[in-house]
């Protein structure tokens, strides 16, 4: 590593990672996605690596609903190409699905499946964010 990279790395704060499994998303426009996640899901920014001359960042660490979610832009020149998100859903387990759902939809999330009581007994619905990532919300049925 170069001296500049060593210095940059040593200046990064130690940010606690929350959760046992942490999603790391690669999107086109990580800083815009982070802003969207703040509005849609109440995300808090724990750390963001500075953007480069092309407006990309290699790392943003967010807290969403008590867990860490990390994201960054694609860097195809370093072997990290942008791939269309597929075959996974970011699942949010919440107490008040109506509150979380409305906030996400008001922020611009696209409804894929309206919330409904599912076969396992909870309410569940699915959204897609403007970056192509699928998000689901699951909440117990109050009864």
N, C-alpha and C positions, 0 to 999 in steps of 0.2 A: 504494500500500500504506500502511496505517496505521503510525504510529510503533511501536505494540506488535508488529505483524507484522514490521516491519523489525528490531526488537530480537530477537524470537524467532528469526528467520531467521539473524541474525548470530551468535547463540549456539549454533547447531547445529554439531556437530563435522563435520569433513570425513572421511567414511568412504569408504575405497576400494571401488570397484565392481569385482567380479571376474566375468570372463566377457565374451565378445563380444556375446552376446544375453542380455538380462536379462528374465525374466518378471516382470510386475507384476499380481498377482491382486487382484481386488476380491471380498471375502467378507463374509458376515454374521457379524461377531464376529472382527475381525482379531487382537485380543490373544489370544483363545482359540485361533485358528488357529495363531498363532506358538508358543504353548505346546504345542499338538499336534505341530507340526513339530519342535520340540526333542526331544520324546519319540520320535516316529516316524522321523525322518530325521537326528537328531543335529544339528539346526540350532543355530547360534550367533547370538545377537542382536547386530548391529552398531550399530543405532540404532533408537529408537522415539520418534516424536513423541508428546507427552503426549495422553492421552485428553481428550475434551470432556465437557461436562455430561451427555451422553447415553451416555457410555461408549465412544464411537467414537474411532478414531484415523485420521488421514489417511495415515500412513506408518509402516511398519515395514520395516527392512532386515535381512535374514537372510543368513547364509552357510550353504549346504547343499552338502556334497560338493565344496567348493572353488569354488562359484559363488555369485553374488548372486541372491537371490530377494526381491522386494519385494511388499508387500501393504498393503492398507488397507481400511477400511470404505466402504460406499456412502454417498454424500452426495447423495440425490436433489434436495434443495433447491438444489444447485449444478450440477445437470445430470449427476450421476454416479450413476445408478440401479443397483440390484442386478440383475444378469442371471444366469440359470442358466448355470453353466460348461458349455460345449459346444464340440465340434469342435476340441479340442486335448488333448494329454496332456503332462504334465510328465515328461520322460524322465530317469531317473538312470542313468548309466553307472557301474557299480561293479565291483570285483574279486571281492567275496564276496557274491553275491546271497543266499545263505541267511541270512547275518547281517543284512543290510539288510531282507530280507523279513520275518524273524521279528520284528525290532524294530518294524516298521511295523504288522504284524498285531497284535502284543501291545499296541500303543498304541491300537488301535481302527480301523485301516484295514480296509475291506471288500474281500475278494478278488473280483476280476472275472474274471481269467484266471490260473490257477495257472502257476507258472514251468514252462517246457518249452523244449526245444531247437527253435529256429525254422528256417525255410528258409535263413536267412542264416548259420546255424552257431553262433549264440550262444544262451544261455538268456535268456528274456524272460518277464515276467509283468506283470499290470496290477492295480492297486488303486484304490479310491476313498476319499478322506478324508471325514470327517464334514461337510465344508463343500461337498461335491459335486465337488471337483476330482479328476480322474483322474491317477494317477501310474503310470508304468511303470518297471520295472527291467530292465536289460540287462547281462549279464556274459559274458565269453568262457567257452567250455567248456574246462575244464582237461583236457588230454589229453596 
